[in-house]
C-alpha cells in the first residue's frame, strides 16, 4: 500500500536549467579570468593583464556594494570612501616604511570596517533619500580630509615606493603573480558573499528589503542585519582599495569621490542587481566599454549614458538578465 514514488526522468530534469544558470556562469567567468594570461601572451600582454586586473578589483568593490544595494535595497552614494580607506592604509603605512602586505591588509580591512560601523550605525537610522544623502556626506567628508593631508600628497596623491612585500620579499612585483593574487581575492570574496546571501543572515536581509516592518513583527531586528551587511560590504571594498593601491602604486583622493561611488552603482545595475557574478560581469562591461569608447572620444560618457538607459528600460535584470540568469 505504501509504495515509494519514483520520480520520472522528466521530473529529475526540471532543476537542471536553473542549476546551470546558477553555477555555469560563475564557473565560466572564473575560468575565463584564469586562462586570460595564456591568451594575453599572444600579444599586448602587459596591457591586457593590467586591464583585467583592474576589472577584478572593481568587481570586488561592486560585489560588496551589491550586498547592500541588491540584497538590502540600501543605496549608498559614499561606497567609494571604503575604496579610498583601503588605498590610503597602504599609502600611509608605506610612507612610514611599513611595507608588509599582511600589516597593510589588516590596517585596510580594520579601518574600513571601523568606518563602516561608525557611519553605518548613524546612516541606518535613516531611510530612502535621507540614507543616500548621509552616505554621500560621509563620503565627501572623507574625500576632503584626504585632500587636506599635505603630508601624504594632498590633492596630488601619493606615489608608493613599490608593491606590498609578502614574507619580506617583493613577490607581488610581477604582473602575473599580482594578477593571480587578485583573482584569488575575487574568488574568495565571491564565495564569502555567496555563503552570506544563502545563509539565514541573507534571508533576513532580503526579507527586510521587502518588508522591514513584517520582519520586525516576527522577531527579527532588521537594523542589526543591515548594519552587519554594511560593515561587511565596507570591509570588502577596503580590500579592493588595498589591491588598487598595489596595482597602480599610487593613492589619490580621486579614489573616493562621489563620482566613483556613482560608477560602482552603475556597474551593479549594469551587471544585474542582487546577482554576485552579475557584479563581475558589470565591472568587465563598464571598464571594457570605457576603454573602447574613450579611444574614440573624451566625451565617452555621453555615449555610455544612453546605452545604460536602454539596459535599465529593456533589461531590468541587467546584462545577466539578458543572458537569462539572475541567480547570484
Buried (B, 14 or more C-beta within 10 A) or exposed (E): EEEEEEEEEEEEEEEEEEEEBBEEBBEEBBEEBEEBBEEBEEEEBEEBBBBBBBBBBBBBBBBBBBBBBBBBBBBBBBBBBBBBBBBBBBBBBBBEEBBBBEBBBEBBBBBBBBBBBEBBEEBBEEEEEEBBBBBBBBBBEBBEBBBEBEEBBBEEBBBBEEBBBBEEEBBBEEBEBBBBBBBEBBBEBBEBBBEBBEEEBBBBBBBBBEEBEEBEEEEBEBBEBBBBBBBBBBBBBBBBBBBBBBBBBBBBBBBBBBEBBBBBBBBBBBBBBBBBBBBBBBBBBBBEBBBEBBEEEEEBEEBBEEEBEEBEEEBEBBBBBEBEBBBB
